[in-house]
Amino acid sequence: MQGKRDVAVPEALLCPVCRAPVAATSSMCLSCHLPIKDVAANQHRRPSRSASRRGRRLRRLVSGVLIYVALVWWCWLQLPTALLFVVPAAAAGVWLHAVKGRPWLGLIAFVAIVAVVPLVFWPSMLTGLFSDLAAGNR
């Protein structure tokens, strides 16, 4: 028989569908009738990746918190009056980046709050500038 591979069948098998023990000499799982070839083929799966997922989640959490804390610290040193916009934006960024696991959405929210929201206040700033110019105050 060409084209067919022999699957090594270990002594103790566990059915991947119903998790029932299957004898290696049996032709199928007696609980769910899965053929022994499929039962044996699914015995050599990779171990759970939960440990690597936890590691990635922890790295994402720490990196997100560090990025936004560094942004707030830099803003506090350079332009403390902008903290009114930067602190809520950083809080939204940390929540989306670290907690929800959406780093790009956290960055977009941060940029939107820091750059777009102050645009709402530009007309009022320009009004003050024009009134100062009209009054002769420089």
Summary of the structure (lengths in Angstrom):
residues: 138
radius of gyration: 30.4
end to end distance: 95.1
largest distance: 99.4
contacts: 330
relative contact order: 0.07
helix: 64%
strand: 6%
